[in-house]
Amino acid sequence: MGAESNESLDVLSVFLTGIPGLESQHGWLSIPFSTMYVVAIVGNSLIMIAVQEDPVLHEPMYLFLSMLAVTEVGVSVSTLPTVMGILWFDARQIDFDGCLAQMFFIHTFSCMESGVLLAMSYDRFVAIYNPLRYTAILTLPRIICMGLGITLKSVTLMAPLPILLKQLPYCHTNVLSHSYCLHSDLIQLPCADTKLNSILGLAIVLATFGLDSLLIVVSYVLILYTVLGIASEEGRWKALNTCVSHMCAVLVYYVPMIGVSVMHRAAKHASPLVHTLMSSIYLFVPPVLNPIIYSVKTKPIRQGIFTLFSCKRK
Protein backbone atom coordinates (compact mmCIF):
# COMPACT_ATOMS: atom_id res chain seq x y z
CA MET A 1 0.00 0.00 0.00
CA GLY A 2 2.78 2.46 0.96
CA ALA A 3 4.78 1.74 -2.21
CA GLU A 4 1.64 2.05 -4.32
CA SER A 5 0.78 5.37 -2.68
CA ASN A 6 4.31 6.73 -3.16
CA GLU A 7 4.28 5.64 -6.77
CA SER A 8 0.94 7.32 -7.37
CA LEU A 9 2.26 10.46 -5.66
CA ASP A 10 4.75 10.96 -8.49
CA VAL A 11 1.91 11.44 -10.99
CA LEU A 12 -0.70 12.85 -8.58
CA SER A 13 -2.70 15.81 -9.78
CA VAL A 14 -5.01 18.10 -7.84
CA PHE A 15 -8.17 19.64 -9.24
CA LEU A 16 -9.04 23.18 -8.20
CA THR A 17 -12.52 24.66 -8.00
CA GLY A 18 -13.65 27.90 -9.59
CA ILE A 19 -16.47 30.00 -8.17
CA PRO A 20 -19.28 27.54 -7.22
CA GLY A 21 -22.53 28.11 -9.08
CA LEU A 22 -21.02 30.74 -11.34
CA GLU A 23 -18.94 28.54 -13.63
CA SER A 24 -20.76 29.82 -16.72
CA GLN A 25 -19.87 33.39 -15.75
CA HIS A 26 -16.12 32.83 -15.39
CA GLY A 27 -15.40 34.88 -18.51
CA TRP A 28 -17.15 37.93 -17.10
CA LEU A 29 -15.77 37.36 -13.61
CA SER A 30 -12.24 37.42 -15.03
CA ILE A 31 -12.66 41.18 -15.63
CA PRO A 32 -12.94 42.27 -11.95
CA PHE A 33 -10.34 39.70 -10.89
CA SER A 34 -7.91 40.92 -13.56
CA THR A 35 -8.54 44.50 -12.44
CA MET A 36 -7.81 43.59 -8.82
CA TYR A 37 -4.55 41.88 -9.77
CA VAL A 38 -3.45 44.87 -11.87
CA VAL A 39 -4.28 47.34 -9.08
CA ALA A 40 -2.56 45.18 -6.44
CA ILE A 41 0.63 44.45 -8.39
CA VAL A 42 1.02 47.87 -10.05
CA GLY A 43 -0.03 49.82 -6.94
CA ASN A 44 2.33 48.01 -4.59
CA SER A 45 5.16 48.07 -7.14
CA LEU A 46 4.78 51.86 -7.46
CA ILE A 47 5.09 52.20 -3.69
CA MET A 48 8.26 50.06 -3.67
CA ILE A 49 9.83 52.06 -6.52
CA ALA A 50 8.82 55.41 -4.99
CA VAL A 51 10.39 54.50 -1.63
CA GLN A 52 13.56 53.33 -3.38
CA GLU A 53 13.92 56.36 -5.65
CA ASP A 54 12.82 59.23 -3.39
CA PRO A 55 15.33 60.16 -0.62
CA VAL A 56 12.50 61.84 1.32
CA LEU A 57 10.93 58.39 1.76
CA HIS A 58 14.07 56.79 3.21
CA GLU A 59 12.53 56.85 6.68
CA PRO A 60 11.56 53.86 8.87
CA MET A 61 7.82 54.23 8.30
CA TYR A 62 8.16 54.14 4.51
CA LEU A 63 10.76 51.38 4.52
CA PHE A 64 8.32 49.20 6.46
CA LEU A 65 5.60 50.19 4.00
CA SER A 66 7.78 49.00 1.11
CA MET A 67 8.21 45.66 2.94
CA LEU A 68 4.42 45.42 3.22
CA ALA A 69 4.14 46.09 -0.50
CA VAL A 70 6.62 43.27 -1.24
CA THR A 71 4.54 40.77 0.75
CA GLU A 72 1.32 41.85 -0.97
CA VAL A 73 2.85 41.51 -4.43
CA GLY A 74 4.05 38.06 -3.32
CA VAL A 75 0.55 36.97 -2.25
CA SER A 76 -0.97 38.29 -5.50
CA VAL A 77 1.62 36.64 -7.75
CA SER A 78 1.25 33.35 -5.84
CA THR A 79 -2.49 33.06 -6.52
CA LEU A 80 -2.61 34.67 -9.99
CA PRO A 81 -1.64 31.68 -12.23
CA THR A 82 -4.31 29.26 -10.99
CA VAL A 83 -7.08 31.83 -10.42
CA MET A 84 -6.79 33.39 -13.87
CA GLY A 85 -6.09 29.97 -15.44
CA ILE A 86 -9.48 28.76 -14.21
CA LEU A 87 -11.35 31.95 -15.16
CA TRP A 88 -9.80 32.22 -18.63
CA PHE A 89 -9.12 28.63 -19.70
CA ASP A 90 -10.98 26.45 -17.16
CA ALA A 91 -7.54 24.97 -16.34
CA ARG A 92 -8.46 23.27 -13.05
CA GLN A 93 -5.76 20.62 -12.92
CA ILE A 94 -2.47 21.34 -11.17
CA ASP A 95 0.52 19.12 -10.46
CA PHE A 96 0.74 18.10 -6.80
CA ASP A 97 4.24 19.54 -6.35
CA GLY A 98 3.09 22.76 -7.97
CA CYS A 99 0.15 22.85 -5.57
CA LEU A 100 2.45 22.37 -2.57
CA ALA A 101 4.71 25.16 -3.86
CA GLN A 102 1.76 27.52 -4.26
CA MET A 103 0.51 26.67 -0.77
CA PHE A 104 3.97 27.38 0.69
CA PHE A 105 4.28 30.78 -1.00
CA ILE A 106 0.73 31.90 -0.18
CA HIS A 107 1.12 31.06 3.51
CA THR A 108 4.70 32.35 3.73
CA PHE A 109 3.86 35.76 2.24
CA SER A 110 0.70 35.97 4.39
CA CYS A 111 2.80 35.24 7.48
CA MET A 112 5.34 37.86 6.40
CA GLU A 113 2.55 40.39 5.92
CA SER A 114 1.35 39.81 9.47
CA GLY A 115 4.92 40.21 10.78
CA VAL A 116 5.42 43.46 8.84
CA LEU A 117 2.15 44.88 10.23
CA LEU A 118 3.48 44.13 13.72
CA ALA A 119 6.79 45.85 12.90
CA MET A 120 4.85 48.86 11.60
CA SER A 121 2.88 49.09 14.86
CA TYR A 122 6.19 49.12 16.76
CA ASP A 123 7.40 51.84 14.38
CA ARG A 124 4.33 53.98 15.18
CA PHE A 125 4.84 53.43 18.93
CA VAL A 126 8.48 54.54 18.80
CA ALA A 127 7.58 57.58 16.64
CA ILE A 128 4.98 58.75 19.18
CA TYR A 129 6.63 57.67 22.43
CA ASN A 130 10.15 58.93 21.63
CA PRO A 131 10.03 61.13 18.50
CA LEU A 132 13.42 62.75 19.14
CA ARG A 133 15.20 59.38 19.03
CA TYR A 134 12.95 57.81 16.39
CA THR A 135 15.54 57.58 13.62
CA ALA A 136 18.29 56.74 16.13
CA ILE A 137 16.34 53.73 17.41
CA LEU A 138 15.05 52.49 14.05
CA THR A 139 18.26 52.67 12.06
CA LEU A 140 18.58 51.15 8.59
CA PRO A 141 20.62 48.11 9.82
CA ARG A 142 17.96 47.39 12.47
CA ILE A 143 15.16 47.69 9.94
CA ILE A 144 16.99 45.32 7.58
CA CYS A 145 17.50 42.85 10.46
CA MET A 146 13.80 43.04 11.33
CA GLY A 147 12.87 42.37 7.69
CA LEU A 148 15.26 39.42 7.48
CA GLY A 149 13.97 38.10 10.81
CA ILE A 150 10.36 38.24 9.60
CA THR A 151 11.32 36.46 6.37
CA LEU A 152 13.35 33.77 8.14
CA LYS A 153 10.61 33.14 10.70
CA SER A 154 7.95 32.81 8.00
CA VAL A 155 9.98 30.47 5.80
CA THR A 156 11.08 28.33 8.76
CA LEU A 157 7.53 27.92 10.11
CA MET A 158 5.94 27.18 6.74
CA ALA A 159 8.61 24.84 5.31
CA PRO A 160 7.47 21.73 7.29
CA LEU A 161 3.91 21.94 5.92
CA PRO A 162 4.60 20.81 2.32
CA ILE A 163 7.25 18.35 3.51
CA LEU A 164 4.79 16.57 5.82
CA LEU A 165 2.02 16.58 3.21
CA LYS A 166 4.40 15.06 0.69
CA GLN A 167 4.89 11.99 2.93
CA LEU A 168 1.20 11.06 3.11
CA PRO A 169 -0.67 8.61 0.84
CA TYR A 170 -3.40 9.99 -1.41
CA CYS A 171 -6.10 7.55 -2.49
CA HIS A 172 -9.23 9.57 -3.21
CA THR A 173 -10.38 12.12 -5.75
CA ASN A 174 -8.17 15.12 -5.10
CA VAL A 175 -10.52 18.08 -5.52
CA LEU A 176 -9.92 21.29 -3.56
CA SER A 177 -12.61 23.82 -2.66
CA HIS A 178 -10.73 26.91 -3.91
CA SER A 179 -9.00 28.12 -7.07
CA TYR A 180 -5.66 28.03 -5.22
CA CYS A 181 -3.97 25.61 -2.81
CA LEU A 182 -4.30 26.17 0.94
CA HIS A 183 -3.09 23.95 3.78
CA SER A 184 -6.58 23.70 5.32
CA ASP A 185 -7.79 22.26 2.00
CA LEU A 186 -4.88 19.93 1.33
CA ILE A 187 -5.01 18.18 4.71
CA GLN A 188 -8.51 16.94 3.79
CA LEU A 189 -7.13 14.86 0.88
CA PRO A 190 -4.85 12.13 2.36
CA CYS A 191 -6.32 8.72 3.23
CA ALA A 192 -4.22 8.63 6.42
CA ASP A 193 -4.14 10.26 9.84
CA THR A 194 -3.47 14.02 9.45
CA LYS A 195 -3.62 14.86 13.15
CA LEU A 196 0.05 15.94 13.20
CA ASN A 197 -0.50 18.22 10.21
CA SER A 198 -3.59 19.77 11.83
CA ILE A 199 -1.82 20.35 15.15
CA LEU A 200 1.21 21.86 13.41
CA GLY A 201 -1.03 24.10 11.29
CA LEU A 202 -2.89 25.34 14.37
CA ALA A 203 0.39 25.92 16.27
CA ILE A 204 1.75 27.98 13.36
CA VAL A 205 -1.42 30.07 13.21
CA LEU A 206 -1.22 30.79 16.96
CA ALA A 207 2.54 31.51 16.85
CA THR A 208 2.23 33.92 13.94
CA PHE A 209 -1.15 35.52 13.31
CA GLY A 210 -2.39 35.02 16.87
CA LEU A 211 0.74 36.38 18.57
CA ASP A 212 1.21 39.17 16.01
CA SER A 213 -2.38 40.41 16.42
CA LEU A 214 -2.05 40.34 20.22
CA LEU A 215 1.19 42.37 20.11
CA ILE A 216 -0.38 44.85 17.67
CA VAL A 217 -3.21 45.41 20.16
CA VAL A 218 -0.65 45.89 22.96
CA SER A 219 1.24 48.40 20.78
CA TYR A 220 -1.90 50.44 20.22
CA VAL A 221 -2.79 50.36 23.91
CA LEU A 222 0.66 51.82 24.63
CA ILE A 223 0.24 54.34 21.79
CA LEU A 224 -3.13 55.44 23.18
CA TYR A 225 -1.67 55.73 26.68
CA THR A 226 1.19 57.88 25.33
CA VAL A 227 -1.16 60.05 23.24
CA LEU A 228 -3.40 60.75 26.26
CA GLY A 229 -0.32 62.13 28.00
CA ILE A 230 0.20 64.79 25.32
CA ALA A 231 -0.87 68.19 26.69
CA SER A 232 -2.49 69.81 23.65
CA GLU A 233 -5.54 68.42 21.89
CA GLU A 234 -4.00 69.36 18.54
CA GLY A 235 -0.88 67.35 19.41
CA ARG A 236 -3.00 64.33 20.34
CA TRP A 237 -4.93 64.40 17.06
CA LYS A 238 -1.73 64.92 15.08
CA ALA A 239 -0.11 61.90 16.75
CA LEU A 240 -3.16 59.68 16.17
CA ASN A 241 -3.43 60.82 12.56
CA THR A 242 -0.01 59.29 11.83
CA CYS A 243 -1.50 55.88 12.79
CA VAL A 244 -4.67 56.03 10.68
CA SER A 245 -3.21 54.39 7.56
CA HIS A 246 -1.66 51.57 9.58
CA MET A 247 -4.85 50.98 11.56
CA CYS A 248 -6.76 50.71 8.27
CA ALA A 249 -4.18 48.23 6.95
CA VAL A 250 -4.50 46.12 10.12
CA LEU A 251 -8.31 46.09 9.90
CA VAL A 252 -8.25 45.28 6.16
CA TYR A 253 -5.94 42.33 6.90
CA TYR A 254 -7.34 40.86 10.12
CA VAL A 255 -11.11 41.42 9.77
CA PRO A 256 -11.43 39.16 6.65
CA MET A 257 -9.12 36.60 8.34
CA ILE A 258 -11.39 36.49 11.40
CA GLY A 259 -14.43 36.31 9.11
CA VAL A 260 -12.99 33.28 7.28
CA SER A 261 -12.19 31.57 10.59
CA VAL A 262 -15.69 32.19 11.94
CA MET A 263 -17.27 30.93 8.69
CA HIS A 264 -15.27 27.68 8.81
CA ARG A 265 -16.40 26.98 12.37
CA ALA A 266 -19.85 28.55 12.80
CA ALA A 267 -21.23 28.28 9.27
CA LYS A 268 -19.95 24.95 7.96
CA HIS A 269 -23.19 24.32 6.12
CA ALA A 270 -23.27 27.71 4.39
CA SER A 271 -23.18 27.84 0.59
CA PRO A 272 -19.78 26.97 -0.93
CA LEU A 273 -20.04 30.31 -2.75
CA VAL A 274 -20.03 32.15 0.60
CA HIS A 275 -16.88 30.33 1.76
CA THR A 276 -15.18 31.01 -1.58
CA LEU A 277 -16.05 34.72 -1.46
CA MET A 278 -14.82 35.10 2.14
CA SER A 279 -11.50 33.41 1.33
CA SER A 280 -11.14 35.55 -1.80
CA ILE A 281 -11.76 38.73 0.20
CA TYR A 282 -9.06 37.69 2.69
CA LEU A 283 -6.45 37.07 -0.03
CA PHE A 284 -7.35 39.69 -2.65
CA VAL A 285 -8.69 42.76 -0.82
CA PRO A 286 -5.67 43.79 1.35
CA PRO A 287 -3.22 43.95 -1.61
CA VAL A 288 -5.76 46.05 -3.52
CA LEU A 289 -6.80 48.45 -0.74
CA ASN A 290 -3.50 49.09 1.04
CA PRO A 291 -1.78 50.95 -1.85
CA ILE A 292 -4.94 53.06 -2.21
CA ILE A 293 -5.15 53.76 1.53
CA TYR A 294 -1.49 54.80 1.81
CA SER A 295 -1.59 56.84 -1.40
CA VAL A 296 -4.66 58.75 -0.24
CA LYS A 297 -3.73 59.19 3.44
CA THR A 298 0.06 59.63 3.19
CA LYS A 299 1.11 62.79 1.35
CA PRO A 300 4.84 61.88 0.94
CA ILE A 301 3.89 58.56 -0.73
CA ARG A 302 1.47 60.36 -3.03
CA GLN A 303 4.11 62.92 -3.94
CA GLY A 304 6.73 60.20 -4.43
CA ILE A 305 4.47 58.39 -6.94
CA PHE A 306 3.71 61.66 -8.75
CA THR A 307 7.44 62.34 -8.93
CA LEU A 308 8.00 58.97 -10.62
CA PHE A 309 5.58 59.84 -13.41
CA SER A 310 6.85 63.40 -13.78
CA CYS A 311 10.43 62.09 -14.13
CA LYS A 312 9.31 59.62 -16.82
CA ARG A 313 7.68 62.47 -18.81
CA LYS A 314 10.95 64.39 -18.79
VOMI-218798 format. One record per residue (C-alpha): residue in one letter; x, y, z. Coordinates in nm, 3 decimals, padded with zeros to 5 digits. Example, Ala and Ser with C-alpha at 12.3 -4.5 7.8 and 13.67 -1.06 7.14 Angstrom:
<nodes>
(node "A", (01.230, -00.450, 00.780))
(node "S", (01.367, -00.106, 00.714))
</nodes>
This chain:
<nodes>
(node "M", (00.000, 00.000, 00.000))
(node "G", (00.278, 00.246, 00.096))
(node "A", (00.478, 00.174, -00.221))
(node "E", (00.164, 00.205, -00.432))
(node "S", (00.078, 00.537, -00.268))
(node "N", (00.431, 00.673, -00.316))
(node "E", (00.428, 00.564, -00.677))
(node "S", (00.094, 00.732, -00.737))
(node "L", (00.226, 01.046, -00.566))
(node "D", (00.475, 01.096, -00.849))
(node "V", (00.191, 01.144, -01.099))
(node "L", (-00.070, 01.285, -00.858))
(node "S", (-00.270, 01.581, -00.978))
(node "V", (-00.501, 01.810, -00.784))
(node "F", (-00.817, 01.964, -00.924))
(node "L", (-00.904, 02.318, -00.820))
(node "T", (-01.252, 02.466, -00.800))
(node "G", (-01.365, 02.790, -00.959))
(node "I", (-01.647, 03.000, -00.817))
(node "P", (-01.928, 02.754, -00.722))
(node "G", (-02.253, 02.811, -00.908))
(node "L", (-02.102, 03.074, -01.134))
(node "E", (-01.894, 02.854, -01.363))
(node "S", (-02.076, 02.982, -01.672))
(node "Q", (-01.987, 03.339, -01.575))
(node "H", (-01.612, 03.283, -01.539))
(node "G", (-01.540, 03.488, -01.851))
(node "W", (-01.715, 03.793, -01.710))
(node "L", (-01.577, 03.736, -01.361))
(node "S", (-01.224, 03.742, -01.503))
(node "I", (-01.266, 04.118, -01.563))
(node "P", (-01.294, 04.227, -01.195))
(node "F", (-01.034, 03.970, -01.089))
(node "S", (-00.791, 04.092, -01.356))
(node "T", (-00.854, 04.450, -01.244))
(node "M", (-00.781, 04.359, -00.882))
(node "Y", (-00.455, 04.188, -00.977))
(node "V", (-00.345, 04.487, -01.187))
(node "V", (-00.428, 04.734, -00.908))
(node "A", (-00.256, 04.518, -00.644))
(node "I", (00.063, 04.445, -00.839))
(node "V", (00.102, 04.787, -01.005))
(node "G", (-00.003, 04.982, -00.694))
(node "N", (00.233, 04.801, -00.459))
(node "S", (00.516, 04.807, -00.714))
(node "L", (00.478, 05.186, -00.746))
(node "I", (00.509, 05.220, -00.369))
(node "M", (00.826, 05.006, -00.367))
(node "I", (00.983, 05.206, -00.652))
(node "A", (00.882, 05.541, -00.499))
(node "V", (01.039, 05.450, -00.163))
(node "Q", (01.356, 05.333, -00.338))
(node "E", (01.392, 05.636, -00.565))
(node "D", (01.282, 05.923, -00.339))
(node "P", (01.533, 06.016, -00.062))
(node "V", (01.250, 06.184, 00.132))
(node "L", (01.093, 05.839, 00.176))
(node "H", (01.407, 05.679, 00.321))
(node "E", (01.253, 05.685, 00.668))
(node "P", (01.156, 05.386, 00.887))
(node "M", (00.782, 05.423, 00.830))
(node "Y", (00.816, 05.414, 00.451))
(node "L", (01.076, 05.138, 00.452))
(node "F", (00.832, 04.920, 00.646))
(node "L", (00.560, 05.019, 00.400))
(node "S", (00.778, 04.900, 00.111))
(node "M", (00.821, 04.566, 00.294))
(node "L", (00.442, 04.542, 00.322))
(node "A", (00.414, 04.609, -00.050))
(node "V", (00.662, 04.327, -00.124))
(node "T", (00.454, 04.077, 00.075))
(node "E", (00.132, 04.185, -00.097))
(node "V", (00.285, 04.151, -00.443))
(node "G", (00.405, 03.806, -00.332))
(node "V", (00.055, 03.697, -00.225))
(node "S", (-00.097, 03.829, -00.550))
(node "V", (00.162, 03.664, -00.775))
(node "S", (00.125, 03.335, -00.584))
(node "T", (-00.249, 03.306, -00.652))
(node "L", (-00.261, 03.467, -00.999))
(node "P", (-00.164, 03.168, -01.223))
(node "T", (-00.431, 02.926, -01.099))
(node "V", (-00.708, 03.183, -01.042))
(node "M", (-00.679, 03.339, -01.387))
(node "G", (-00.609, 02.997, -01.544))
(node "I", (-00.948, 02.876, -01.421))
(node "L", (-01.135, 03.195, -01.516))
(node "W", (-00.980, 03.222, -01.863))
(node "F", (-00.912, 02.863, -01.970))
(node "D", (-01.098, 02.645, -01.716))
(node "A", (-00.754, 02.497, -01.634))
(node "R", (-00.846, 02.327, -01.305))
(node "Q", (-00.576, 02.062, -01.292))
(node "I", (-00.247, 02.134, -01.117))
(node "D", (00.052, 01.912, -01.046))
(node "F", (00.074, 01.810, -00.680))
(node "D", (00.424, 01.954, -00.635))
(node "G", (00.309, 02.276, -00.797))
(node "C", (00.015, 02.285, -00.557))
(node "L", (00.245, 02.237, -00.257))
(node "A", (00.471, 02.516, -00.386))
(node "Q", (00.176, 02.752, -00.426))
(node "M", (00.051, 02.667, -00.077))
(node "F", (00.397, 02.738, 00.069))
(node "F", (00.428, 03.078, -00.100))
(node "I", (00.073, 03.190, -00.018))
(node "H", (00.112, 03.106, 00.351))
(node "T", (00.470, 03.235, 00.373))
(node "F", (00.386, 03.576, 00.224))
(node "S", (00.070, 03.597, 00.439))
(node "C", (00.280, 03.524, 00.748))
(node "M", (00.534, 03.786, 00.640))
(node "E", (00.255, 04.039, 00.592))
(node "S", (00.135, 03.981, 00.947))
(node "G", (00.492, 04.021, 01.078))
(node "V", (00.542, 04.346, 00.884))
(node "L", (00.215, 04.488, 01.023))
(node "L", (00.348, 04.413, 01.372))
(node "A", (00.679, 04.585, 01.290))
(node "M", (00.485, 04.886, 01.160))
(node "S", (00.288, 04.909, 01.486))
(node "Y", (00.619, 04.912, 01.676))
(node "D", (00.740, 05.184, 01.438))
(node "R", (00.433, 05.398, 01.518))
(node "F", (00.484, 05.343, 01.893))
(node "V", (00.848, 05.454, 01.880))
(node "A", (00.758, 05.758, 01.664))
(node "I", (00.498, 05.875, 01.918))
(node "Y", (00.663, 05.767, 02.243))
(node "N", (01.015, 05.893, 02.163))
(node "P", (01.003, 06.113, 01.850))
(node "L", (01.342, 06.275, 01.914))
(node "R", (01.520, 05.938, 01.903))
(node "Y", (01.295, 05.781, 01.639))
(node "T", (01.554, 05.758, 01.362))
(node "A", (01.829, 05.674, 01.613))
(node "I", (01.634, 05.373, 01.741))
(node "L", (01.505, 05.249, 01.405))
(node "T", (01.826, 05.267, 01.206))
(node "L", (01.858, 05.115, 00.859))
(node "P", (02.062, 04.811, 00.982))
(node "R", (01.796, 04.739, 01.247))
(node "I", (01.516, 04.769, 00.994))
(node "I", (01.699, 04.532, 00.758))
(node "C", (01.750, 04.285, 01.046))
(node "M", (01.380, 04.304, 01.133))
(node "G", (01.287, 04.237, 00.769))
(node "L", (01.526, 03.942, 00.748))
(node "G", (01.397, 03.810, 01.081))
(node "I", (01.036, 03.824, 00.960))
(node "T", (01.132, 03.646, 00.637))
(node "L", (01.335, 03.377, 00.814))
(node "K", (01.061, 03.314, 01.070))
(node "S", (00.795, 03.281, 00.800))
(node "V", (00.998, 03.047, 00.580))
(node "T", (01.108, 02.833, 00.876))
(node "L", (00.753, 02.792, 01.011))
(node "M", (00.594, 02.718, 00.674))
(node "A", (00.861, 02.484, 00.531))
(node "P", (00.747, 02.173, 00.729))
(node "L", (00.391, 02.194, 00.592))
(node "P", (00.460, 02.081, 00.232))
(node "I", (00.725, 01.835, 00.351))
(node "L", (00.479, 01.657, 00.582))
(node "L", (00.202, 01.658, 00.321))
(node "K", (00.440, 01.506, 00.069))
(node "Q", (00.489, 01.199, 00.293))
(node "L", (00.120, 01.106, 00.311))
(node "P", (-00.067, 00.861, 00.084))
(node "Y", (-00.340, 00.999, -00.141))
(node "C", (-00.610, 00.755, -00.249))
(node "H", (-00.923, 00.957, -00.321))
(node "T", (-01.038, 01.212, -00.575))
(node "N", (-00.817, 01.512, -00.510))
(node "V", (-01.052, 01.808, -00.552))
(node "L", (-00.992, 02.129, -00.356))
(node "S", (-01.261, 02.382, -00.266))
(node "H", (-01.073, 02.691, -00.391))
(node "S", (-00.900, 02.812, -00.707))
(node "Y", (-00.566, 02.803, -00.522))
(node "C", (-00.397, 02.561, -00.281))
(node "L", (-00.430, 02.617, 00.094))
(node "H", (-00.309, 02.395, 00.378))
(node "S", (-00.658, 02.370, 00.532))
(node "D", (-00.779, 02.226, 00.200))
(node "L", (-00.488, 01.993, 00.133))
(node "I", (-00.501, 01.818, 00.471))
(node "Q", (-00.851, 01.694, 00.379))
(node "L", (-00.713, 01.486, 00.088))
(node "P", (-00.485, 01.213, 00.236))
(node "C", (-00.632, 00.872, 00.323))
(node "A", (-00.422, 00.863, 00.642))
(node "D", (-00.414, 01.026, 00.984))
(node "T", (-00.347, 01.402, 00.945))
(node "K", (-00.362, 01.486, 01.315))
(node "L", (00.005, 01.594, 01.320))
(node "N", (-00.050, 01.822, 01.021))
(node "S", (-00.359, 01.977, 01.183))
(node "I", (-00.182, 02.035, 01.515))
(node "L", (00.121, 02.186, 01.341))
(node "G", (-00.103, 02.410, 01.129))
(node "L", (-00.289, 02.534, 01.437))
(node "A", (00.039, 02.592, 01.627))
(node "I", (00.175, 02.798, 01.336))
(node "V", (-00.142, 03.007, 01.321))
(node "L", (-00.122, 03.079, 01.696))
(node "A", (00.254, 03.151, 01.685))
(node "T", (00.223, 03.392, 01.394))
(node "F", (-00.115, 03.552, 01.331))
(node "G", (-00.239, 03.502, 01.687))
(node "L", (00.074, 03.638, 01.857))
(node "D", (00.121, 03.917, 01.601))
(node "S", (-00.238, 04.041, 01.642))
(node "L", (-00.205, 04.034, 02.022))
(node "L", (00.119, 04.237, 02.011))
(node "I", (-00.038, 04.485, 01.767))
(node "V", (-00.321, 04.541, 02.016))
(node "V", (-00.065, 04.589, 02.296))
(node "S", (00.124, 04.840, 02.078))
(node "Y", (-00.190, 05.044, 02.022))
(node "V", (-00.279, 05.036, 02.391))
(node "L", (00.066, 05.182, 02.463))
(node "I", (00.024, 05.434, 02.179))
(node "L", (-00.313, 05.544, 02.318))
(node "Y", (-00.167, 05.573, 02.668))
(node "T", (00.119, 05.788, 02.533))
(node "V", (-00.116, 06.005, 02.324))
(node "L", (-00.340, 06.075, 02.626))
(node "G", (-00.032, 06.213, 02.800))
(node "I", (00.020, 06.479, 02.532))
(node "A", (-00.087, 06.819, 02.669))
(node "S", (-00.249, 06.981, 02.365))
(node "E", (-00.554, 06.842, 02.189))
(node "E", (-00.400, 06.936, 01.854))
(node "G", (-00.088, 06.735, 01.941))
(node "R", (-00.300, 06.433, 02.034))
(node "W", (-00.493, 06.440, 01.706))
(node "K", (-00.173, 06.492, 01.508))
(node "A", (-00.011, 06.190, 01.675))
(node "L", (-00.316, 05.968, 01.617))
(node "N", (-00.343, 06.082, 01.256))
(node "T", (-00.001, 05.929, 01.183))
(node "C", (-00.150, 05.588, 01.279))
(node "V", (-00.467, 05.603, 01.068))
(node "S", (-00.321, 05.439, 00.756))
(node "H", (-00.166, 05.157, 00.958))
(node "M", (-00.485, 05.098, 01.156))
(node "C", (-00.676, 05.071, 00.827))
(node "A", (-00.418, 04.823, 00.695))
(node "V", (-00.450, 04.612, 01.012))
(node "L", (-00.831, 04.609, 00.990))
(node "V", (-00.825, 04.528, 00.616))
(node "Y", (-00.594, 04.233, 00.690))
(node "Y", (-00.734, 04.086, 01.012))
(node "V", (-01.111, 04.142, 00.977))
(node "P", (-01.143, 03.916, 00.665))
(node "M", (-00.912, 03.660, 00.834))
(node "I", (-01.139, 03.649, 01.140))
(node "G", (-01.443, 03.631, 00.911))
(node "V", (-01.299, 03.328, 00.728))
(node "S", (-01.219, 03.157, 01.059))
(node "V", (-01.569, 03.219, 01.194))
(node "M", (-01.727, 03.093, 00.869))
(node "H", (-01.527, 02.768, 00.881))
(node "R", (-01.640, 02.698, 01.237))
(node "A", (-01.985, 02.855, 01.280))
(node "A", (-02.123, 02.828, 00.927))
(node "K", (-01.995, 02.495, 00.796))
(node "H", (-02.319, 02.432, 00.612))
(node "A", (-02.327, 02.771, 00.439))
(node "S", (-02.318, 02.784, 00.059))
(node "P", (-01.978, 02.697, -00.093))
(node "L", (-02.004, 03.031, -00.275))
(node "V", (-02.003, 03.215, 00.060))
(node "H", (-01.688, 03.033, 00.176))
(node "T", (-01.518, 03.101, -00.158))
(node "L", (-01.605, 03.472, -00.146))
(node "M", (-01.482, 03.510, 00.214))
(node "S", (-01.150, 03.341, 00.133))
(node "S", (-01.114, 03.555, -00.180))
(node "I", (-01.176, 03.873, 00.020))
(node "Y", (-00.906, 03.769, 00.269))
(node "L", (-00.645, 03.707, -00.003))
(node "F", (-00.735, 03.969, -00.265))
(node "V", (-00.869, 04.276, -00.082))
(node "P", (-00.567, 04.379, 00.135))
(node "P", (-00.322, 04.395, -00.161))
(node "V", (-00.576, 04.605, -00.352))
(node "L", (-00.680, 04.845, -00.074))
(node "N", (-00.350, 04.909, 00.104))
(node "P", (-00.178, 05.095, -00.185))
(node "I", (-00.494, 05.306, -00.221))
(node "I", (-00.515, 05.376, 00.153))
(node "Y", (-00.149, 05.480, 00.181))
(node "S", (-00.159, 05.684, -00.140))
(node "V", (-00.466, 05.875, -00.024))
(node "K", (-00.373, 05.919, 00.344))
(node "T", (00.006, 05.963, 00.319))
(node "K", (00.111, 06.279, 00.135))
(node "P", (00.484, 06.188, 00.094))
(node "I", (00.389, 05.856, -00.073))
(node "R", (00.147, 06.036, -00.303))
(node "Q", (00.411, 06.292, -00.394))
(node "G", (00.673, 06.020, -00.443))
(node "I", (00.447, 05.839, -00.694))
(node "F", (00.371, 06.166, -00.875))
(node "T", (00.744, 06.234, -00.893))
(node "L", (00.800, 05.897, -01.062))
(node "F", (00.558, 05.984, -01.341))
(node "S", (00.685, 06.340, -01.378))
(node "C", (01.043, 06.209, -01.413))
(node "K", (00.931, 05.962, -01.682))
(node "R", (00.768, 06.247, -01.881))
(node "K", (01.095, 06.439, -01.879))
</nodes>
